[in-house]
Structures are given as C-alpha cells and as structure tokens.
Amino acid sequence: MSLFADISATAGSAGNRVTNAIAMASRRTGVDFSYLLGQAKIESSLNPTARATTSSATGLYQFIDQSWLAIVNKHGAQYGLGWAADAIQQSGGRYYVADPELRQQILDLRKHPETASVMAAEHAADNKAYLEGRLGREAQPVDLYLAHFLGVGGAAKFLSAHDRAPDATAASLFPAAARANRSIFYDRQGTPRSFTEIRDRFAAKLQKGSDRKSTRLNSSHTDISRMPSSA
C-alpha cells in the first residue's frame, strides 16, 4: 500500500489538496510547514503543474531534471518509489534513466503534489542536517531557503560569514551569484547589501509566501490520488 493512502482533501478543492500534501510532508519529515508552504508559494504560486520557460524546472517546488532524479534516487524507496529509485543511475556526477519513457514518468512525478512536497521536504531535511553540522547551531527556515538559492555548500559559506560579520557585504564573497542576481546582492542605487540585509529579505519573502489564508481541513474529506506507481 502507498505511504500516502491516508492523505485526503476537501472534495472539489485543488488548493486543499496542495495544502494537505505540504502538511503531510511536514509531518513525515519534521520540516517546518510554514517554510514548505512559503517555498512552494514563491516557486510556483502553489501550482502543481507550473513549468519554467528558461529551464527544466517543473512542479510545486520547481525541481530541475537533475535535482529531481537525485532526490528520488536517494529518498524515493522509502515512499513507495523503489521502482523509480532503482531505475535512476549515476555516471560522471549526472543522473540518468536508460529507458526514455520511464525517465519521463519519473520526471512527471514533479507534478504530483504529494510526491513533490515530500521530496522537497526530504531535500530540506538533508540541507538542514548539513547546515547544522557546519554551523553548530539550528538552521532556521530562511537558512533552508538560502540553501535552495545558493546550494547547500554556498549557503554554509554565506551563513558562516553572516554569523561572523553580519554587516559585511556579501557580493565580494559571491561574485558569480551577485552578477547573476544583482537585485538580491545590490540595492537600487547599486550599493552592495550586507549578509544580514540579504538574509532578512529572504526571510520576509518566505513570510509573505506563508502568510496566505490557510485551507481549513474538516471532516468532509474525500480520498485523493495515491502515490503514482510504475505503469
């Protein structure tokens, strides 16, 4: 039986399904619900089928192909996706699936709210453990979003510098990221932002994303689709 058999949503409401999927992922992994909700709001406006126009990013959490294959390979089996995890292979640091149709089926799981949410939560949990080991303190939700933005290694570097000298400017430590994301690392006048300013702006963005009207779960539930299985 699918590990998602107990998930339910208010009849007729796609929004409730998404919210329930995120809540389930939070319960199963211990990752903060508000963080997962805020991230999904930022990434896709809570649209399970969202697709980026400039990359392969797809779904609630906008996983690109390689990141999705990596996280399903690592965590899929514990959620009934052993068929997918077993099909994913690695060569030269890249993940691939030999069968093109099976590869597409695995990638299409990004559009399934329950699968996308729990994989995003597992990814966040992995990042949280890594950051806490490096920083020697609890990783806050905004720190997890920095890991999403900079990669977990970049986030550890950013946060270590932030904890040592929060008012120092960040662009000099991340020149490539600053060039690619000028509005994050510089204000409108071109003044470099400090580590604290950047972190606080991300925190506010997450808060805004999670400060939406919550979907109330009540007793009038109907079952929604379970974890997709291999055809």
C-alpha positions in Angstrom: 0.0 0.0 0.0 1.1 3.5 -0.8 2.5 5.5 2.1 0.2 8.3 1.0 -3.0 6.3 1.4 -4.0 8.4 4.4 -3.9 11.7 2.7 -7.3 13.4 2.0 -8.6 16.7 0.8 -11.8 18.6 0.8 -13.9 17.5 -2.1 -13.5 19.6 -5.2 -10.7 21.7 -4.0 -7.3 21.5 -5.7 -6.0 24.2 -3.3 -6.8 21.9 -0.3 -5.1 19.0 -2.0 -1.9 21.0 -2.3 -2.1 22.3 1.3 -2.7 18.9 2.6 0.2 17.5 0.6 2.5 20.0 2.1 1.1 19.4 5.6 1.7 15.6 5.2 5.3 16.2 4.0 5.9 18.4 7.1 4.5 15.7 9.4 6.5 12.9 7.9 9.9 14.8 7.8 9.6 17.3 10.6 10.4 20.2 8.3 8.5 23.4 9.2 5.2 23.6 7.4 5.3 27.4 7.0 8.7 27.0 5.3 7.4 24.4 2.9 4.3 26.4 2.2 6.3 29.6 1.7 8.8 28.0 -0.6 6.0 26.5 -2.8 4.2 29.8 -2.9 7.5 31.5 -4.1 8.4 28.9 -6.6 5.1 28.1 -8.3 2.3 30.1 -6.6 1.1 26.7 -5.4 0.6 25.4 -9.0 1.5 21.7 -9.1 2.0 21.8 -12.9 4.0 25.1 -13.1 6.8 24.9 -15.7 9.7 27.4 -16.1 10.3 28.9 -19.5 14.0 29.1 -19.2 14.9 25.7 -17.6 13.6 22.2 -16.9 12.2 23.4 -13.5 8.7 21.9 -13.0 6.1 21.5 -10.3 5.3 22.9 -6.9 8.9 23.2 -6.0 10.4 23.8 -9.4 12.9 20.9 -9.3 15.1 20.8 -12.4 15.5 17.4 -14.0 18.9 16.5 -12.4 17.9 17.6 -8.9 14.7 15.6 -9.1 16.4 12.5 -10.3 18.9 12.9 -7.5 16.4 13.3 -4.7 14.1 10.4 -5.9 17.2 8.2 -6.2 18.1 9.0 -2.6 14.7 9.0 -0.9 12.1 7.5 -3.3 12.2 4.0 -2.0 11.0 5.0 1.5 7.9 6.4 -0.1 6.9 3.5 -2.3 9.0 4.7 -5.3 11.5 1.9 -5.3 10.7 1.3 -8.9 11.8 4.8 -9.8 14.9 4.9 -7.5 16.1 1.6 -8.9 15.8 2.9 -12.4 18.0 6.0 -11.8 21.7 5.6 -12.3 24.6 7.9 -12.0 27.6 8.5 -14.2 30.2 11.3 -14.1 28.2 13.1 -11.4 25.0 13.1 -13.5 21.8 11.1 -13.0 20.1 9.3 -15.9 17.4 6.7 -16.7 18.2 4.4 -19.6 14.5 4.0 -20.7 13.3 7.3 -22.1 9.6 6.6 -21.3 10.4 5.6 -17.7 12.6 8.7 -17.3 9.7 10.9 -18.4 7.3 9.1 -16.0 9.7 9.7 -13.1 10.1 13.4 -14.1 6.3 13.8 -14.3 6.1 12.9 -10.6 7.1 16.5 -10.0 3.5 17.5 -11.0 2.1 15.2 -8.3 1.6 17.4 -5.2 2.2 14.6 -2.6 5.3 13.4 -4.3 6.7 16.8 -5.0 6.0 18.0 -1.4 7.6 15.1 0.4 10.7 15.1 -1.9 11.1 18.9 -1.3 10.8 18.2 2.5 13.4 15.5 2.4 15.7 17.7 0.4 15.2 20.5 3.0 15.8 18.0 5.8 19.1 16.9 4.2 20.1 20.5 3.9 19.1 21.3 7.5 21.3 18.4 8.8 24.2 19.6 6.7 24.0 23.2 7.7 23.6 22.4 11.4 26.7 20.2 11.3 28.7 23.0 9.6 27.3 26.0 11.6 27.0 24.4 15.1 23.5 25.9 15.5 20.0 25.3 14.5 19.2 26.1 10.9 16.2 28.5 10.6 13.7 28.3 7.7 15.4 31.2 6.0 18.7 29.3 6.1 17.0 26.4 4.3 15.8 28.8 1.6 19.4 30.1 1.2 20.4 26.5 0.7 17.8 26.3 -2.1 19.1 29.6 -3.6 22.8 29.1 -3.3 23.1 25.4 -2.9 23.8 23.9 0.4 27.6 24.4 0.2 27.1 28.1 -0.8 24.6 28.6 2.0 27.0 27.2 4.5 29.6 29.6 3.3 27.1 32.5 3.3 25.8 31.7 6.8 29.3 31.2 8.3 30.3 34.6 7.0 26.9 36.1 8.2 27.4 34.7 11.7 31.0 36.1 11.9 30.3 39.5 10.4 26.6 40.1 9.7 27.1 43.7 8.4 29.8 42.8 5.9 28.8 43.0 2.2 28.1 39.7 0.5 28.8 40.4 -3.1 32.6 40.1 -2.8 32.3 36.6 -1.4 29.8 35.5 -4.1 30.8 37.4 -7.2 29.2 35.0 -9.7 25.9 34.8 -7.8 26.0 38.6 -7.4 26.4 39.1 -11.1 23.5 36.7 -11.9 21.3 38.1 -9.1 22.1 41.7 -8.9 18.8 42.8 -7.4 19.5 40.5 -4.4 23.1 41.5 -3.8 22.7 45.2 -4.5 20.0 47.8 -3.8 18.5 50.1 -6.5 21.4 52.6 -6.1 24.0 49.9 -6.7 25.1 49.7 -3.1 26.1 46.2 -2.0 23.8 44.6 0.6 25.1 43.1 3.7 24.7 39.4 4.7 22.0 40.5 7.2 20.1 42.5 4.7 20.0 39.7 2.2 19.1 37.1 4.8 16.3 39.4 6.2 14.9 40.0 2.7 14.7 36.2 2.1 13.0 35.8 5.5 10.4 38.4 4.6 9.8 36.8 1.2 9.2 33.4 2.9 6.9 35.0 5.5 4.9 36.7 2.8 4.6 33.4 1.0 3.3 31.5 4.0 1.0 34.4 5.2 -1.8 33.3 3.0 -5.2 32.2 4.1 -4.8 28.6 5.3 -7.0 25.9 4.0 -9.1 24.5 6.8 -9.2 20.8 7.0 -12.5 19.4 8.1 -14.4 16.1 8.4 -15.9 16.2 4.9 -13.0 14.7 3.2 -12.7 12.5 0.1 -9.6 10.5 -0.8 -7.3 11.9 -3.4 -4.9 10.1 -5.6 -2.2 8.0 -4.1 1.4 7.9 -4.9 1.7 7.1 -8.7 3.1 3.6 -9.4 5.1 2.4 -12.3 2.9 1.6 -15.3 
